[in-house]
Amino acid sequence: MEFEERKRKEAMVFEERKHRETIEAEQLELKKQELARQIDRDKAEDDRRDSSVAKGKLFGDAMRASTIRMGVDPIGEIPFFRNVEQLFRVYDVPSALQAILIRPFLNEKAKYILGKLSAEILGDYTRLKAALLQEFKLSANVYLERFNTCR
């Protein structure tokens, strides 16, 4: 009888230990799942933060606070581009975003010219700048004429 009582107690202890281990394994699995969800959320946040839209907004906000607008006079284009290029260096703006970021600061004539340009030119800042300077016909003769007519 004593032997059977001991056997029953050992079986109960074994069952209790087995039940406790099962609960611990379930809790561990829940923690793993929660950790996996957290990692997925962090990865999604990193992807969102690294997306070109988020970067565009970030750099756009920075540029909006410090960029001068392009004036109506074509001669004002040169200081505008100098200012913008300086800000590109200061904020370390990726070249893929530069052409897009200057659009809100262009004057009406420049925006009209943008409508005529191809997508390849619109996406490349250096080509866009060259196209605008060419369309405004800024040459040494124009600068000399402006200098001679200054009062």
C-alpha positions in Angstrom: 0.0 0.0 0.0 2.8 2.3 0.9 4.6 1.4 -2.3 1.5 2.3 -4.3 1.0 5.5 -2.4 4.6 6.5 -3.2 4.1 5.5 -6.8 1.0 7.6 -7.1 2.8 10.6 -5.5 5.7 10.2 -7.9 3.2 10.0 -10.8 1.5 13.2 -9.6 4.8 15.0 -9.2 5.8 13.8 -12.7 2.5 15.0 -14.1 2.8 18.3 -12.3 6.4 18.8 -13.6 5.3 17.8 -17.1 2.4 20.3 -16.9 4.7 23.1 -15.6 7.2 22.4 -18.4 4.4 22.5 -20.9 3.2 25.9 -19.5 6.8 27.2 -19.6 7.2 26.0 -23.2 4.0 27.8 -24.2 5.2 31.0 -22.5 8.5 30.7 -24.2 6.7 30.3 -27.5 4.5 33.3 -26.8 7.7 35.4 -26.0 9.3 34.2 -29.3 6.2 35.2 -31.2 6.1 38.6 -29.5 9.8 39.1 -30.2 9.2 38.2 -33.9 6.3 40.7 -34.1 8.5 43.4 -32.6 11.3 42.6 -35.0 8.8 42.8 -37.9 7.4 46.1 -36.6 11.0 47.5 -36.2 11.9 46.3 -39.7 8.7 47.9 -41.2 9.6 51.2 -39.3 13.1 51.1 -40.7 11.9 50.4 -44.2 9.4 53.3 -43.9 12.1 55.6 -42.5 14.5 54.6 -45.3 11.9 54.9 -48.1 12.4 57.7 -50.6 9.1 59.3 -49.6 10.2 59.6 -46.0 13.6 60.9 -47.0 12.0 63.3 -49.4 9.8 64.7 -46.7 12.7 65.0 -44.3 14.9 66.8 -46.7 12.0 68.8 -48.1 11.2 70.1 -44.6 14.9 71.0 -44.0 15.2 72.7 -47.4 11.9 74.6 -46.9 13.3 76.2 -43.8 16.4 77.6 -45.4 16.1 77.8 -49.2 15.6 81.1 -51.0 13.0 81.2 -53.7 14.0 81.8 -57.3 13.3 85.4 -58.3 11.6 86.6 -61.4 14.8 88.0 -62.8 16.8 85.3 -64.7 20.0 86.7 -63.1 18.7 85.6 -59.7 19.0 82.0 -60.9 22.7 81.8 -60.2 22.4 82.8 -56.5 19.4 80.4 -56.2 21.4 77.5 -57.5 24.4 78.3 -55.4 22.2 78.4 -52.3 20.5 75.2 -53.2 23.8 73.4 -53.9 25.2 74.6 -50.6 22.2 73.2 -48.8 22.5 69.9 -50.6 26.1 69.6 -49.3 25.1 70.7 -45.7 22.2 68.4 -45.5 23.9 65.6 -47.5 20.9 65.3 -49.8 21.0 62.2 -52.0 21.4 63.0 -55.7 18.3 61.1 -56.5 16.2 63.6 -54.6 17.9 66.9 -55.5 16.0 67.6 -58.7 12.7 66.9 -57.0 13.4 69.0 -53.9 14.1 72.3 -55.8 10.8 72.3 -57.7 8.7 74.1 -55.1 11.3 77.0 -55.1 11.3 77.6 -58.8 9.6 80.7 -60.3 6.7 80.3 -62.7 8.8 80.5 -65.9 11.1 77.8 -64.7 8.1 75.6 -63.8 6.7 76.2 -67.2 10.1 75.0 -68.7 10.0 71.9 -66.5 6.8 70.9 -68.3 8.7 70.7 -71.6 11.5 68.6 -70.3 11.8 64.8 -70.6 11.7 62.6 -67.5 15.4 61.7 -67.7 16.3 65.4 -67.4 13.7 66.1 -64.7 15.2 63.3 -62.5 18.8 64.5 -62.8 19.7 67.8 -61.0 22.8 68.7 -63.0 20.9 68.2 -66.3 17.9 70.0 -65.0 20.1 73.0 -63.9 21.8 73.0 -67.3 18.5 73.0 -69.1 17.1 75.8 -67.1 20.3 77.9 -67.5 20.1 77.3 -71.3 16.4 78.2 -71.5 17.0 81.4 -69.6 19.8 82.2 -72.1 22.3 83.3 -69.4 25.6 84.0 -71.1 28.5 86.3 -70.7 27.0 88.8 -73.1 23.8 88.9 -71.0 25.9 89.6 -67.9 27.9 92.3 -69.6 24.8 93.9 -70.9 23.3 93.9 -67.4 26.5 95.3 -66.0 26.6 98.1 -68.5 22.9 99.1 -67.9 23.2 99.0 -64.0 22.6 102.2 -62.3 
